[in-house]
Amino acid sequence: MKTNLKSSKKYLYDELLGTLATMILKGEYPIGSQLPKEQELCLEYGLSRTSVREALHSLRNMGLVISRPKAGTFVADRLQWKILDSLLLDIADEAGIELFKISELERFRRVIEPSVAAMAAESADADDIKRMEEAVAIMKANCEIHQTEIYNEADLAFHYALIHATHNVIFIQLAPTMHAAVNSSIQITCPLDEPEERYKSAETHAQLIDAIRLRDAELCRYISTQMIFNSSQRALSLEKEGRSWPISAI
């Protein structure tokens, strides 16, 4: 019985978090406006003050709200929203809300990833290269339409290994944000119905590994730029079709 009650409370907590976040994203709580007091939320959702505070804490972690001592909780400026936070992305996707345009995401990648690849050429060790090779092997073995999830997970694992191959503490600290950006890009621009294109993409990843093994930073930068260019072309095509984040069909 206690487990069911706990599960029910967790569901209500998730519901409160999702509801408040969605209302903020839709502008029902405008920038700078105040959210209801904790006690009001407790009464409306039948939750304890602890659960309400946990939901508000999650909103703060996503950058959606700020708390002012003795004043309350207020909607933060949009520039403070952590639009690549995985939980916020899930909530936005569920509500059909666009957090950013695909082209914005691709421009971010063009600035960051070629430099990451060049740094990996200078710093990667045998273990880093092995992790990238393992990811590419999985990509090549899972190019069919029904293997989309496995392919995308391996693609993401490759880029995660690439970031860590820089052995640069700043980039590694930024890895969760970069990880989210790359993941969003992969989910959006993956050629779902083109196994041949997937295999070609995996081959390009393998070429980048070869360049890293050769310690050729400029070649790594070039290959990474080409990878992002190919992704950008798919992104531009999607935007011309009026498709932007989120793309629920993917």
KEKOLDREN-62287 format. One record per residue (C-alpha): residue number from 1; residue in one letter; x negated, y negated, z negated. Coordinates in nm, 4 decimals, m for minus. Each point is the difference from the previous one (the first is absolute). Example, Ala and Ser with C-alpha at 12.3 -4.5 7.8 and 13.67 -1.06 7.14 Angstrom:
% residues 2
+------+------+----------+----------+----------+
: resi : resn :       c1 :       c2 :       c3 :
+------+------+----------+----------+----------+
:    1 :    a :  m1.2300 :   0.4500 :  m0.7800 :
:    2 :    s :  m0.1370 :  m0.3440 :   0.0660 :
+------+------+----------+----------+----------+
This chain:
% residues 250
+------+------+----------+----------+----------+
: resi : resn :       c1 :       c2 :       c3 :
+------+------+----------+----------+----------+
:    1 :    m :   0.0000 :   0.0000 :   0.0000 :
:    2 :    k :  m0.2818 :  m0.2394 :  m0.0860 :
:    3 :    t :  m0.1643 :   0.0673 :   0.3357 :
:    4 :    n :   0.3195 :  m0.0857 :   0.1873 :
:    5 :    l :   0.0406 :  m0.3210 :  m0.1986 :
:    6 :    k :  m0.3602 :  m0.0948 :   0.0698 :
:    7 :    s :   0.0478 :   0.0743 :   0.3699 :
:    8 :    s :   0.3163 :  m0.2113 :   0.0051 :
:    9 :    k :  m0.1785 :  m0.2934 :  m0.1630 :
:   10 :    k :  m0.2872 :   0.0321 :   0.2483 :
:   11 :    y :   0.2511 :  m0.0103 :   0.2856 :
:   12 :    l :   0.1583 :  m0.3162 :  m0.1405 :
:   13 :    y :  m0.3446 :  m0.1556 :  m0.0449 :
:   14 :    d :  m0.0849 :   0.0758 :   0.3645 :
:   15 :    e :   0.3385 :  m0.1371 :   0.1046 :
:   16 :    l :  m0.0599 :  m0.3237 :  m0.1899 :
:   17 :    l :  m0.3486 :  m0.0393 :   0.1441 :
:   18 :    g :   0.1200 :   0.0678 :   0.3544 :
:   19 :    t :   0.3007 :  m0.2285 :  m0.0352 :
:   20 :    l :  m0.1949 :  m0.2957 :  m0.1385 :
:   21 :    a :  m0.2847 :   0.0402 :   0.2502 :
:   22 :    t :   0.2442 :   0.0230 :   0.2912 :
:   23 :    m :   0.1897 :  m0.3085 :  m0.1159 :
:   24 :    i :  m0.3278 :  m0.1919 :  m0.0189 :
:   25 :    l :  m0.1127 :   0.1171 :   0.3439 :
:   26 :    k :   0.3363 :  m0.0961 :   0.1511 :
:   27 :    g :  m0.0111 :  m0.3434 :  m0.1606 :
:   28 :    e :   0.2973 :   0.0607 :  m0.2258 :
:   29 :    y :  m0.2363 :  m0.1102 :  m0.2730 :
:   30 :    p :  m0.1815 :  m0.2870 :   0.1780 :
:   31 :    i :  m0.3625 :  m0.0936 :  m0.0599 :
:   32 :    g :  m0.0298 :  m0.1669 :  m0.3391 :
:   33 :    s :   0.3407 :   0.1140 :  m0.1228 :
:   34 :    q :   0.0410 :   0.1667 :  m0.3372 :
:   35 :    l :   0.1021 :   0.3619 :  m0.0416 :
:   36 :    p :   0.2652 :   0.0914 :  m0.2583 :
:   37 :    k :  m0.1183 :   0.0253 :  m0.3588 :
:   38 :    e :  m0.1088 :   0.3400 :  m0.1296 :
:   39 :    q :   0.3107 :   0.0340 :  m0.2144 :
:   40 :    e :   0.2252 :  m0.0723 :   0.2989 :
:   41 :    l :  m0.1727 :   0.2697 :   0.2046 :
:   42 :    c :   0.0287 :   0.2444 :  m0.2899 :
:   43 :    l :   0.3751 :  m0.0514 :  m0.0161 :
:   44 :    e :   0.0578 :   0.0085 :   0.3765 :
:   45 :    y :  m0.2021 :   0.3165 :   0.0670 :
:   46 :    g :   0.0486 :   0.1796 :  m0.3308 :
:   47 :    l :  m0.3730 :   0.0175 :  m0.0620 :
:   48 :    s :  m0.2117 :  m0.0483 :  m0.3078 :
:   49 :    r :  m0.2132 :  m0.3107 :  m0.0267 :
:   50 :    t :  m0.3074 :   0.2218 :   0.0449 :
:   51 :    s :   0.1255 :   0.1270 :   0.3374 :
:   52 :    v :   0.0887 :  m0.3512 :   0.1162 :
:   53 :    r :  m0.3442 :  m0.1228 :  m0.0994 :
:   54 :    e :  m0.1587 :   0.2864 :   0.1950 :
:   55 :    a :   0.1951 :  m0.1020 :   0.3103 :
:   56 :    l :  m0.1042 :  m0.3633 :  m0.0400 :
:   57 :    h :  m0.3587 :   0.1132 :  m0.0541 :
:   58 :    s :   0.0142 :   0.1896 :   0.3309 :
:   59 :    l :   0.1343 :  m0.3112 :   0.1733 :
:   60 :    r :  m0.2940 :  m0.1969 :  m0.1401 :
:   61 :    n :  m0.2420 :   0.2670 :   0.1217 :
:   62 :    m :   0.1432 :  m0.0416 :   0.3501 :
:   63 :    g :  m0.0485 :  m0.3750 :  m0.0277 :
:   64 :    l :   0.3712 :  m0.0697 :   0.0427 :
:   65 :    v :   0.0488 :  m0.1780 :  m0.3315 :
:   66 :    i :  m0.1907 :  m0.1926 :  m0.2623 :
:   67 :    s :   0.0820 :  m0.0268 :  m0.3694 :
:   68 :    r :  m0.0096 :  m0.3271 :  m0.1874 :
:   69 :    p :  m0.0195 :   0.0169 :  m0.3805 :
:   70 :    k :   0.3269 :  m0.1015 :  m0.1671 :
:   71 :    a :   0.1459 :  m0.0852 :   0.3426 :
:   72 :    g :   0.0665 :   0.3291 :   0.1769 :
:   73 :    t :  m0.0818 :   0.1815 :   0.3230 :
:   74 :    f :  m0.0125 :  m0.1891 :   0.3297 :
:   75 :    v :  m0.0376 :   0.0998 :   0.3652 :
:   76 :    a :  m0.3597 :  m0.0566 :   0.1101 :
:   77 :    d :  m0.1141 :  m0.1779 :   0.3137 :
:   78 :    r :   0.0031 :   0.2329 :   0.2999 :
:   79 :    l :  m0.3768 :  m0.0319 :   0.0411 :
:   80 :    q :  m0.0350 :   0.1795 :  m0.3337 :
:   81 :    w :   0.2060 :   0.2997 :   0.1124 :
:   82 :    k :  m0.2137 :   0.3122 :   0.0399 :
:   83 :    i :   0.1524 :   0.0960 :   0.3326 :
:   84 :    l :  m0.2298 :   0.3013 :   0.0400 :
:   85 :    d :   0.0963 :   0.1480 :  m0.3370 :
:   86 :    s :   0.1257 :   0.3523 :   0.0723 :
:   87 :    l :   0.3023 :  m0.0311 :  m0.2298 :
:   88 :    l :   0.0988 :  m0.3354 :   0.1466 :
:   89 :    l :  m0.0350 :   0.1417 :   0.3518 :
:   90 :    d :   0.2288 :   0.2895 :  m0.0949 :
:   91 :    i :   0.2625 :  m0.2349 :  m0.1444 :
:   92 :    a :  m0.0144 :  m0.2256 :   0.3066 :
:   93 :    d :   0.0239 :   0.2987 :   0.2329 :
:   94 :    e :   0.3023 :   0.1343 :  m0.1867 :
:   95 :    a :   0.1706 :  m0.3394 :   0.0255 :
:   96 :    g :  m0.0991 :  m0.0579 :   0.3639 :
:   97 :    i :  m0.1961 :  m0.3146 :  m0.0845 :
:   98 :    e :  m0.2946 :  m0.1266 :   0.2060 :
:   99 :    l :  m0.2970 :  m0.0948 :  m0.2175 :
:  100 :    f :  m0.2400 :  m0.0806 :   0.2826 :
:  101 :    k :  m0.0397 :   0.0300 :   0.3743 :
:  102 :    i :  m0.2009 :   0.2791 :   0.1579 :
:  103 :    s :  m0.2286 :  m0.2519 :   0.1722 :
:  104 :    e :  m0.0907 :  m0.1527 :  m0.3384 :
:  105 :    l :  m0.1091 :   0.3408 :  m0.1228 :
:  106 :    e :  m0.2087 :   0.0651 :   0.3095 :
:  107 :    r :  m0.1746 :  m0.3378 :  m0.0286 :
:  108 :    f :  m0.0944 :   0.0872 :  m0.3580 :
:  109 :    r :  m0.1521 :   0.3270 :   0.1186 :
:  110 :    r :  m0.1989 :  m0.1725 :   0.2769 :
:  111 :    v :  m0.1654 :  m0.2258 :  m0.2563 :
:  112 :    i :  m0.0884 :   0.2706 :  m0.2537 :
:  113 :    e :  m0.0484 :   0.3422 :   0.1555 :
:  114 :    p :  m0.2823 :  m0.0613 :   0.2519 :
:  115 :    s :  m0.2105 :  m0.1393 :  m0.2855 :
:  116 :    v :   0.0841 :   0.3025 :  m0.2147 :
:  117 :    a :  m0.1087 :   0.2309 :   0.2836 :
:  118 :    a :  m0.3273 :  m0.1896 :   0.0456 :
:  119 :    m :  m0.0728 :   0.0181 :  m0.3725 :
:  120 :    a :   0.0753 :   0.3725 :  m0.0001 :
:  121 :    a :  m0.2670 :   0.0461 :   0.2684 :
:  122 :    e :  m0.2520 :  m0.1486 :  m0.2391 :
:  123 :    s :   0.1140 :   0.1731 :  m0.3196 :
:  124 :    a :   0.1836 :   0.3270 :   0.0698 :
:  125 :    d :  m0.1518 :   0.3163 :  m0.1425 :
:  126 :    a :   0.0492 :   0.3638 :   0.0984 :
:  127 :    d :   0.3024 :   0.0423 :  m0.2275 :
:  128 :    d :   0.1705 :  m0.3051 :   0.1521 :
:  129 :    i :  m0.0531 :   0.1327 :   0.3514 :
:  130 :    k :   0.1268 :   0.3432 :  m0.1018 :
:  131 :    r :   0.3235 :  m0.1489 :  m0.1379 :
:  132 :    m :   0.0570 :  m0.1937 :   0.3217 :
:  133 :    e :  m0.0725 :   0.3064 :   0.2135 :
:  134 :    e :   0.2463 :   0.2074 :  m0.2016 :
:  135 :    a :   0.2697 :  m0.2631 :   0.0525 :
:  136 :    v :  m0.0606 :  m0.0133 :   0.3756 :
:  137 :    a :   0.0098 :   0.3803 :   0.0235 :
:  138 :    i :   0.3447 :  m0.0028 :  m0.1622 :
:  139 :    m :   0.1142 :  m0.2751 :   0.2377 :
:  140 :    k :  m0.1095 :   0.1985 :   0.3050 :
:  141 :    a :   0.1727 :   0.3130 :  m0.1273 :
:  142 :    n :   0.3310 :  m0.1781 :  m0.0631 :
:  143 :    c :   0.0867 :  m0.2065 :   0.3060 :
:  144 :    e :   0.3441 :   0.1425 :   0.0751 :
:  145 :    i :   0.3186 :  m0.1939 :  m0.0711 :
:  146 :    h :   0.1066 :   0.2189 :  m0.2924 :
:  147 :    q :  m0.3429 :  m0.0537 :  m0.1610 :
:  148 :    t :   0.0326 :  m0.3786 :  m0.0275 :
:  149 :    e :  m0.0222 :  m0.0158 :  m0.3786 :
:  150 :    i :  m0.3135 :   0.2171 :  m0.0187 :
:  151 :    y :  m0.1651 :  m0.1978 :   0.2810 :
:  152 :    n :   0.0745 :  m0.3344 :  m0.1641 :
:  153 :    e :  m0.1232 :   0.1171 :  m0.3413 :
:  154 :    a :  m0.3281 :   0.1136 :   0.1559 :
:  155 :    d :  m0.0331 :  m0.3293 :   0.1889 :
:  156 :    l :   0.0482 :  m0.1857 :  m0.3269 :
:  157 :    a :  m0.2527 :   0.2253 :  m0.1763 :
:  158 :    f :  m0.2542 :  m0.0856 :   0.2707 :
:  159 :    h :   0.0374 :  m0.3735 :  m0.0557 :
:  160 :    y :  m0.0114 :   0.0431 :  m0.3764 :
:  161 :    a :  m0.3257 :   0.1944 :   0.0335 :
:  162 :    l :  m0.1317 :  m0.2700 :   0.2338 :
:  163 :    i :   0.0614 :  m0.2706 :  m0.2605 :
:  164 :    h :  m0.1778 :   0.2031 :  m0.2670 :
:  165 :    a :  m0.2883 :   0.0638 :   0.2395 :
:  166 :    t :  m0.0933 :  m0.3684 :  m0.0270 :
:  167 :    h :  m0.1072 :   0.0641 :  m0.3621 :
:  168 :    n :   0.0908 :  m0.3644 :  m0.0528 :
:  169 :    v :   0.1742 :  m0.0506 :  m0.3323 :
:  170 :    i :   0.2049 :  m0.2955 :   0.1293 :
:  171 :    f :   0.1395 :   0.1905 :   0.2970 :
:  172 :    i :   0.0653 :   0.3033 :  m0.2177 :
:  173 :    q :   0.1885 :  m0.2190 :  m0.2486 :
:  174 :    l :   0.2056 :  m0.1294 :   0.2936 :
:  175 :    a :   0.0583 :   0.3553 :   0.1234 :
:  176 :    p :   0.3601 :   0.0272 :  m0.1305 :
:  177 :    t :   0.1023 :  m0.3141 :   0.1919 :
:  178 :    m :  m0.1873 :   0.1062 :   0.3132 :
:  179 :    h :   0.1379 :   0.3514 :  m0.0442 :
:  180 :    a :   0.3559 :  m0.1387 :  m0.0032 :
:  181 :    a :  m0.0651 :  m0.2168 :   0.3063 :
:  182 :    v :  m0.1442 :   0.2867 :   0.2024 :
:  183 :    n :   0.2765 :   0.2343 :  m0.1134 :
:  184 :    s :   0.2675 :  m0.2471 :   0.1095 :
:  185 :    s :  m0.1710 :  m0.0451 :   0.3354 :
:  186 :    i :  m0.0312 :   0.3754 :   0.0544 :
:  187 :    q :   0.3642 :   0.0613 :  m0.0882 :
:  188 :    i :   0.1164 :  m0.2759 :   0.2329 :
:  189 :    t :  m0.2210 :   0.0498 :   0.3053 :
:  190 :    c :  m0.0600 :   0.3763 :   0.0067 :
:  191 :    p :   0.0984 :   0.1247 :   0.3508 :
:  192 :    l :   0.2666 :   0.2402 :  m0.1262 :
:  193 :    d :   0.0821 :   0.1681 :   0.3302 :
:  194 :    e :  m0.3470 :   0.0019 :   0.1572 :
:  195 :    p :  m0.2178 :   0.2899 :  m0.1261 :
:  196 :    e :  m0.2631 :  m0.0792 :   0.2648 :
:  197 :    e :  m0.0314 :  m0.3560 :  m0.1302 :
:  198 :    r :  m0.0369 :   0.1305 :  m0.3531 :
:  199 :    y :  m0.2827 :   0.2295 :   0.1048 :
:  200 :    k :  m0.1725 :  m0.2875 :   0.1818 :
:  201 :    s :   0.0306 :  m0.2080 :  m0.3164 :
:  202 :    a :  m0.1556 :   0.2816 :  m0.2038 :
:  203 :    e :  m0.2849 :   0.0182 :   0.2521 :
:  204 :    t :  m0.0624 :  m0.3730 :  m0.0447 :
:  205 :    h :  m0.0201 :   0.0544 :  m0.3754 :
:  206 :    a :  m0.2574 :   0.2733 :   0.0687 :
:  207 :    q :  m0.2007 :  m0.2437 :   0.2155 :
:  208 :    l :  m0.0080 :  m0.2403 :  m0.2923 :
:  209 :    i :  m0.1440 :   0.2747 :  m0.2200 :
:  210 :    d :  m0.2702 :   0.0642 :   0.2619 :
:  211 :    a :  m0.0885 :  m0.3701 :   0.0002 :
:  212 :    i :  m0.0192 :   0.0008 :  m0.3805 :
:  213 :    r :  m0.2292 :   0.3023 :   0.0127 :
:  214 :    l :  m0.2233 :  m0.1915 :   0.2452 :
:  215 :    r :  m0.0030 :  m0.2987 :  m0.2410 :
:  216 :    d :   0.1122 :  m0.2214 :   0.2892 :
:  217 :    a :   0.1927 :  m0.2768 :  m0.1763 :
:  218 :    e :   0.0833 :  m0.1940 :   0.3161 :
:  219 :    l :   0.1334 :   0.3091 :   0.1756 :
:  220 :    c :   0.2123 :   0.0729 :  m0.3080 :
:  221 :    r :   0.1340 :  m0.3532 :   0.0098 :
:  222 :    y :   0.0843 :   0.0382 :   0.3701 :
:  223 :    i :   0.1759 :   0.3369 :  m0.0394 :
:  224 :    s :   0.1984 :  m0.1232 :  m0.2994 :
:  225 :    t :   0.1063 :  m0.3079 :   0.1956 :
:  226 :    q :   0.1167 :   0.2208 :   0.2870 :
:  227 :    m :   0.1969 :   0.2209 :  m0.2383 :
:  228 :    i :   0.1809 :  m0.3019 :  m0.1393 :
:  229 :    f :   0.0524 :  m0.1415 :   0.3496 :
:  230 :    n :   0.1767 :   0.3196 :   0.1053 :
:  231 :    s :   0.2144 :  m0.0146 :  m0.3121 :
:  232 :    s :   0.0724 :  m0.3680 :   0.0645 :
:  233 :    q :   0.1229 :   0.0740 :   0.3508 :
:  234 :    r :   0.2535 :   0.2434 :  m0.1420 :
:  235 :    a :   0.0895 :  m0.2573 :  m0.2670 :
:  236 :    l :   0.0601 :  m0.2739 :   0.2576 :
:  237 :    s :   0.2130 :   0.2381 :   0.2019 :
:  238 :    l :   0.2109 :   0.0737 :  m0.3078 :
:  239 :    e :   0.0432 :  m0.3694 :  m0.0802 :
:  240 :    k :   0.1122 :  m0.0706 :   0.3559 :
:  241 :    e :   0.2671 :   0.2610 :  m0.0601 :
:  242 :    g :   0.1013 :  m0.1963 :  m0.3085 :
:  243 :    r :  m0.1411 :   0.2574 :  m0.2398 :
:  244 :    s :  m0.1849 :  m0.1166 :  m0.3096 :
:  245 :    w :  m0.0565 :   0.1263 :  m0.3515 :
:  246 :    p :   0.1740 :   0.2020 :  m0.1262 :
:  247 :    i :   0.0527 :   0.2629 :   0.2685 :
:  248 :    s :   0.2154 :   0.2553 :  m0.1729 :
:  249 :    a :  m0.0087 :   0.2481 :   0.2869 :
:  250 :    i :  m0.3682 :   0.0656 :  m0.0572 :
+------+------+----------+----------+----------+
